[in-house]
């Protein structure tokens, strides 16, 4: 009886970031870019200490009821691999200013 072989390709990024840029980006109830497109992006942290939830998405149709993910107040979001390098949009119920750190 033949033995079936399972072939799996697994890759992990060993790229290391050489710089970190921290910004405070104002967001409102209208979708706006919180992270500009960056092909050199290696990682992202968004710290939400604003008192409100923040909603993220990948285009300007983002709303507080149509979004990709939520960063609850008091939380830190770390972008998972593979790192998305396009524009990232954010929205909240009212004006807030989270801390954003981008590694490249």
C-alpha positions, 0 to 999 in steps of 0.5 A: 500500500503506498504511503501518501505524503503531505507537502506543506510550505511554511515561511516566516519573515525574518526581516528586522525593522531598522526604524520605528515612527510614532505618530498621533493620528486624529480620526473622526466619524468619517473614514480617514487614513491612519496609516499611509501605504508603505511598501517597507512596512515591517510591523504596526502597533496601534494603542487605543487609550482614547476612551472609545473603540476604534474601527479599522478597514482598508478603504474609505467606505469604512463606518462604525458598523461596516469595518474589518476589525475593532480596537477596543478602548484600552487595547493595543493592536499588533498587525499580524503577518503577512504585513499589509502595506497598503493604506489603513483607514480608521473611524470612531464614534467621535474625534479621538487620537490614538498612538500609531507606531510603524516599523520599517 
